[in-house]
Amino acid sequence: MMAFGFGGFSMFFMFIFWIVIAGLVVWALLQFLSGAPERAASNGRTIPGSRHDSALDVLKQRYARGEISKDEFDDMRHELSL
């Protein structure tokens, strides 16, 4: 005799429930791991070698931080445009 008359029907939904939970955990891990460079860049700092940094972007950031002078910036920007 089955408990409350549900039998295999309740076991099927329990199986589906755990499959959905496992899928959500995998999805959350993938979202977390694939978004790491973007989250790090969103706080104003970039990770060298991240796919969003171009040479000109790095040059602009260095100039904005005061690491290079305007003349150095213009020379390097000119070299990058060649």
C-alpha positions as semicolon CSV with decimal commas, in nm:
position;residue;x (nm);y (nm);z (nm)
1;M;0,000;0,000;0,000
2;M;0,136;0,344;-0,092
3;A;0,158;0,639;0,146
4;F;-0,142;0,867;0,096
5;G;-0,211;0,705;-0,242
6;F;0,054;0,901;-0,435
7;G;0,316;0,628;-0,473
8;G;0,546;0,671;-0,772
9;F;0,392;1,007;-0,859
10;S;0,546;1,177;-0,553
11;M;0,880;1,004;-0,613
12;F;0,882;1,142;-0,968
13;F;0,831;1,499;-0,846
14;M;1,098;1,455;-0,578
15;F;1,340;1,341;-0,850
16;I;1,251;1,644;-1,066
17;F;1,293;1,874;-0,765
18;W;1,650;1,755;-0,700
19;I;1,739;1,778;-1,070
20;V;1,622;2,143;-1,074
21;I;1,820;2,219;-0,755
22;A;2,137;2,063;-0,902
23;G;2,086;2,258;-1,225
24;L;2,052;2,585;-1,034
25;V;2,372;2,518;-0,841
26;V;2,565;2,447;-1,163
27;W;2,418;2,757;-1,331
28;A;2,509;2,977;-1,031
29;L;2,867;2,847;-1,028
30;L;2,906;2,910;-1,400
31;Q;2,769;3,263;-1,365
32;F;3,000;3,335;-1,076
33;L;3,311;3,198;-1,242
34;S;3,252;3,351;-1,584
35;G;3,173;3,696;-1,442
36;A;3,483;3,735;-1,227
37;P;3,679;3,972;-1,458
38;E;3,377;4,195;-1,515
39;R;3,307;4,227;-1,143
40;A;3,670;4,311;-1,072
41;A;3,670;4,574;-1,348
42;S;3,347;4,730;-1,219
43;N;3,518;4,863;-0,906
44;G;3,737;5,095;-1,113
45;R;4,032;4,862;-1,150
46;T;4,099;4,639;-1,443
47;I;4,266;4,305;-1,455
48;P;4,559;4,304;-1,698
49;G;4,483;4,077;-1,989
50;S;4,108;4,086;-1,945
51;R;3,920;4,081;-2,271
52;H;3,785;4,434;-2,225
53;D;4,121;4,611;-2,211
54;S;4,261;4,751;-2,530
55;A;4,600;4,918;-2,546
56;L;4,437;5,259;-2,580
57;D;4,218;5,195;-2,275
58;V;4,523;5,106;-2,067
59;L;4,701;5,416;-2,194
60;K;4,405;5,637;-2,101
61;Q;4,391;5,485;-1,754
62;R;4,762;5,543;-1,698
63;Y;4,725;5,907;-1,807
64;A;4,421;5,955;-1,582
65;R;4,612;5,816;-1,283
66;G;4,900;6,054;-1,354
67;E;5,152;5,781;-1,433
68;I;5,250;5,943;-1,763
69;S;5,265;6,303;-1,884
70;K;5,057;6,454;-2,164
71;D;5,353;6,442;-2,402
72;E;5,411;6,073;-2,328
73;F;5,040;6,008;-2,370
74;D;5,029;6,182;-2,707
75;D;5,342;6,002;-2,831
76;M;5,213;5,660;-2,725
77;R;4,866;5,727;-2,866
78;H;5,023;5,828;-3,197
79;E;5,230;5,507;-3,203
80;L;4,921;5,297;-3,132
81;S;4,728;5,455;-3,417
82;L;4,993;5,360;-3,674
